[in-house]
Amino acid sequence: MDLKSIQRRIENDGSIIGEEVAKKSSVLIPLIPDHDTWSILLEVRSEQLRRQPGDVCFPGGRSEKIDASLRETAIRETCEELGVPKESINVIGRMGTCIATSDLFIYPFVGVLDPDTPLRPNPGEVAETFTIPLPWLMKQMPEKYTLSFQPDKNQDFPFDRIIAGRNYPFRAQKVIEPFFDYQGRTIWGLTARILEHFVSLINHRMFE
């Protein structure tokens, strides 16, 4: 194989390494008309849930075989969680990929939710819903905090196959977590990261 053949195979490669084997979830950022602007709808997770009970989140969840696409995952999960028909959701686009962990990728979509459609949240998943005005969000700077994680050197890992073994100087994994506070509710974690990115795109486009 000559050098040009190698070049043709690697140039313009826009793939994300590891995406093909990672678990995939989709979320929807639901926009609701609010007079002459927009509000964003968020959920408070049910206390009955094993994972992250009481946290604020977007509607969404794991991609399943029945879903024709990641877009369909976002729509299906929103319908199931909010109790709305598919026809009440108009997906207008997808944002960039959120790499939650090396084996979990989240795909955020943005859609308009028909304001005349009544919400019937699934109580097993959703404790309540609330909205945040987009103009308010566009003026906010979230607080940022750093979490550090160290590898567990007692786990089943072939340390004997790497230089320095268990004494290898692994770097601590650091995660910068944004926090938004709105009317007594705290939005943090992946939801806050996705929300911050969405708002940054809106603000950036407004001033281009």
N, C-alpha and C positions, 0 to 999 in steps of 0.2 A: 504494500500500500504506500503510495507516494504522499508527500507532504500536503499537496493540494487536496487530496482525498480526505485526509485527516481534518484539514481546515474546514472543508465543506460540511463535515459531520458535526463540528463543534460550534461553528459560528451561528450567532443569533439564537443560541439555546436559551430559551426563557423559562425552562422548567425549574421547579424547586426540588432539590435533591431530597429524597425521602417521601415526597408527596404520594407516590404511587402505592406505598404500603401503610401510610398513616390512616388513622381513623378520621372520618370526615363528618363535620356537623355544619349546618347552615342556620343563620339567624336572620330575622327580618327587623329592620328599623322602620317601624310603622309611623308614617307621617299622617297627621289629621289636620284638615283645614281649620284654621282658628282666626275668624274674621278675615283680615287681609294678609295673614301670615300663616305659620304652621306651628303645630306642637308635635312632640315626639311621645309616643305611648310606651310605657315600660310596665313590667310585671314585678310583683313581689312573690317570690317562690313560696309555695305552700310549706308549712311546718311539718307536713306529713312526709315530705321527700327526704330520702337518705342523704343526698348530696346537696350541699349548700342551702339548707332550709332557711327561709327568711331573707335571702339575698335578693337584690334587685337585678333584673335581667331583661333581655329582649326575648320575645317569643322565638323558639327554635329548638333544634335538637339533632340527634344523630341521623345521618343519611341511611335509608333502608333500601332493600332491593326493589321495593314497589315504586320507588321514586325514579322517574325518567331522567331527572337532572338534579343538581344541587339547588337550583331555583325551585323546583317542585318540592324539595325537602323543606325549604323555608316556608312555602305556602301551606303545605300539609300540616306542619307543626303549629303554625299560627292559627289555622282553622281549628285544630284539636284543642289548643290551649285557651283560645279566646272564644270559642263557640260561634264562629262566624262562617258564612259560606265562602267558597273559593272566589265567587264572583265579586265579593266585596273588596278584594285586594288587587291593586294594580301595581305590579312590580315595575319600577322605572329604571333599575340598573343594579349592578353589582360593584362593590368596592374591592379593594385589594384583599389578599389572603392574610388572615391572622394566624400566625403560628403559635398556638397555645403552648404546646410542648413538641418535642421532636416526633412524637407519634400521634398528635392530635392537631388537625388543621381546621380552622373555622372560616366559613365563607359568608360574609355579610352582604345581604341584599337590602335595598331601600325600596319601599313601596308606599302607596297611598291607600289608607283605609277609609272606606266609605263612612262618613260621619253619621249617616242615617241608619246604619246597621247596628242594632243593639248588640252589646257584648254579653256573652253568657260564659264567663270563665269557668274552666274545669276546676272544681274545688280541690281535686286531688293533686293538681299541679300549680294552681295559681290562687294565692290568698287574696290578692287585690290588684287593681291596675291604677295607674295615675299618669298624668301627662306633664311634660315640661315644655314651656314655650321656647321655640327655637331662638327668638331674639335674645332671650335671657342667656341661653347657653353660649351664644356667639360672643358674649361679653365676658365669659368666665375663663379664668386660668386655673385649671385643677391643681390641687396640692399634689406633690410627688414625694413618695417614700420608697426607699430601697430595701428589698428583702434579699438576704444572702443564704445560699444553700451550699453545704459541703457534702462531698460524696461519703457514703457509708463504707468504710474500709473493712467492715466485717461481713459484707455481703459476698455472695458466691460469684466471684469475678476472677479471671485468670491473671492475678497480679504477678505471678511468677514469669509471665511471658513478656513483661514490659520492664524497661530499665528502672531500677530503684524499687521495683515491686510495690509493696504497701507504703513505702516512703516516697512514692512519686509525688511531686509537688502539684497536685491537681489545683486548678484555679477554682475559686469559689464561684458558683453560678449566681449572678445578680439579676434581679428582676425589679424594674422600676414600675411601681404601681401608682396610677393616678387616682385621685379621690375627688368626686363632686358631692356637694351637700346641697339638697334642695328641700325646703320645708320639712325638715326633720328626718329626711331619708338620705342614706349614703349610697352612692353608686361607686363601686370600685372594681378591681380585678379586670377580667377580660371585657366585661360590659363597658367599663369606663374607658378602657383602651380603644375599643371600637367607636364609642361615642366621641372621644376626643379626636380620633382620626376623621370621623365624619364632619365634625364641626370645623376642623382645620381645612378640609377640602372646600366647605361652603365659604368660609372666610377668605381663603386664597382666591377662589374664583371671583368673588365679589370685587376684589381689588386689582384684578388683572387689567 
